């Protein structure tokens, strides 16, 4: 039996609050292959904020910037820099989802209300999650506009860089808070504990972290929650928490079905990836056995491979996409494996620490 108390359908979009949405949207279009599908701003009658809707296959991002100094969006940007504000869900009924969430212990971020334009009416509410992040609950009914009320259509979404959909979104929370937030996702959204990692799985000398992956029943929405673990020096999660000034979304993983083509395209357009030492590929055949891809090709791009009982996965992580070492992206291709690349943690964290050291944060 499925347990979906809020009747979540999917991640509708991820909204970022940023200092300059025009430039951020340009970066995501040029570097990651998104298309500008809709827009709201001064030209469409929106006097308070400008929002650029970016689409690629099943992923929708929104870059929003405030247009005046008295906007509450400024406070978020001062605290956190550009970052994820809203992981918005489409639900069957926003009012019922909101009521159920509040009854199950969620804190309100926005009461249910109507949004209307010539394409119809949408109901929207929101609840708070970790840090200053929220989950909007949106029911669209018969609404047939390009995005949400108040937005004008721009170009159609294309195939872009082959990023098919969001595989998972990771939240970083404070030391000692991981279980609390995992419990929150279980209690409020009905998610289950999918997998967990402790500091024995994922520690190098410095960069220890612990992680619990929470998932809905269909495994289509997966939210790992990380907290720092005690290490000899500063954990990568602590570095994030320092520069983000508290908890927030750490990375978004995009699913692809051809990681070599996708990563080639992203590298050509200027996306910076984390590189592991070449020795990683010497040990690879003995660690993961036969794979469909040529080891040369994946070594050249720095793609990582991990195998478990169900199959294997290929993955690669970008460097932070902003000046604060906070938000980054993962590209992942799954060939049977539903894991998160546990076998890559050590090599990956050593590469990460090299970067952390360059920033003077180790
Ligand atoms: Fe990930």
Boltz pocket constraint, residues with backbone or C-beta under 6 A from the ligand:
constraints:
  - pocket:
      binder: B
      contacts: [[A, 168], [A, 170], [A, 251], [A, 253], [A, 330], [A, 340]]
      max_distance: 6.0
